Amino acid sequence: MSQPSAQLAGWSAFLDRFGRVLAPVLVGAALLGVWQYLVSVVQVDDVLLPSPARIWEEWEANTGPIREAAGITGTNALAGLAFGSVLGVVLAGIAAAARWFEGMLASVVAALAVVPIVALAPVLNSMFGADSEFGRRAVAAIAAFVPVYINTVRGLRQTTPLHRDLMSTYASTRWQTFRTLTLPSAAPYVLTGVRVASSLAVISALVAEYFGGPRGGLGAFISTSAATSRYALAWAYVGAAIVLGLAAYVATVLLERLVQWRLPAGGS
Amino acid sequence: MTETTPVPPVEGPVEHSAHDDASTAADDVGRAASATEVAVPAAAPFGPPPPAVLVTGLTKRFGTRKGAVHALQDVELRVEPGEFVSLIGPSGCGKSTLMRLIADLEKPTSGSIEVFGKTVKQARADQDYGIAFQQAGLLPWRTVAANIALPLELHGVSRKERRERVSELAEMVGLTDFVKHHPDQLSGGMQQRVAIARSLAEQPRLLLMDEPFGALDEMTRERMQGELSRIARETGAAVVFVTHSIPEAVFLSDRVVVMSPRPGRITGIVETGIGADAARDEALRENPAFFAKVTEVREALHGVPVAEGGREAR
């Protein structure tokens, strides 16, 4: 076709490829720019809103403690995510096999789904003692359990009548059918549940630190820094919390991709 | 037509009566003796081998909210080892139900079904039959090879044996170059060939096929028909083949079982007389004798008696 349209197509392909990466980076940089401008030119009170540069200074000065705090929160979140996910998958497996069990569990799951972390954290933290991380992990586990359970129950129902007939003609045992048909059909759903749960686990582990338990972790440091008016440091910890949450999310997205690649779901 | 084409021997007047009369069964036995010599080399030491499928007095009703549906009524059918039998009829005539009953996927309301002299439950446990449906029903997360190997895997066949069997089967259905592909990378016809290979994995003596080519385009369909009849001949398996297509039924079968709905029952059986050894190729499709049989099945479907002279004149 004509030259300009080809050029246009080339441009749009270029924008497609780089726009996806470039656009969010530009938006982020612009926001930071406006923020810095508000503080250093418009003279918004530094106590009220520390500039990005100040926060960065604090970050650099406290890399060690930040990393340590992120490690504690991350470990709690990961332990909660792992336990909650395993529990979710196992209970969903039982629920898929026995309807009465699912009915029995429905009200518990509904209750867990709506229970606020802020309500649960103080109770669990005092239950397991001030020097135990267990309460925080339990909070993360409860938060992670719900989406994994709900998605897995749905996933375990994705087998088609045709596939079930086929397994039946192979005189396949219940366990064989579960392993070769039901579980692989559910895998994408389980992973979606885990992806949602990963962010929830990080948030829950972090928020639980506001309500007692041992000193340490990003949430605990955010609250103490803010309480002692070290706002720039508090913001640095907030930044670390964002990084941690994103890392958890990206990790589970990659896991999801891996499973999709190993167990493609297309075709008949 | 070219004169080099072997014209299939079409028998004269063909039995075309209600199937429950005794002479039909006798004919079947006699016929089987001649047709299955090649297919079943090692006959049982005592007496003739049991039929691949023996259906007696079979009735099936489904209870639905609107009342009972009479899916099958008093069905009698005998399929000999190595015989290719098609079930044909309009929707709702119970042909798929009959196949599902033979496969032990449904339970009969009354009557009995034997597969190689065993109950259907036992036959299923022993993997005496292989099955293919209208949809290929492949597991999308498995490669072609792993799909073909699925039944073998479930029955504890060793990895090495599985690999050998898969490569044999893949060659038989012409998919050797695609064993590492996933189903979504294959065309509909290729997926169906994988399903057929899978149904043959356990070397069954009976193949049950429920409109396996129903979703394919005409060209692919005809090619698959040729391949299936070659495979059936190579393996010596009996085939029960459900179809909507009259030419397909005639082309493939030794006998075409015509069924009618409400209640589902067998209304006639047409012997194609093509013979197990006759080449099922393009020439056969253009053979006047083939057309005559197509007409005969069509008339049986529509309930018009076949006039002896009229058929010869065509």
Interface residues (C-beta under 8 A of the other chain):
Chain A: T160 L162 H163 D165 L166 S168 T169 Y170 A171 S172 Q176 T180 L181 P184 A187 R262 L263 P264 A265 G266 G267 S268
Chain B: R100 A103 D104 L105 R124 A125 Q127 Y129 I131 F133 Q135 A136 G137 L138 L139 P140 W141 L150 P151 E153 L154 H155 H182 P183 D184 Q185 L186 Q191
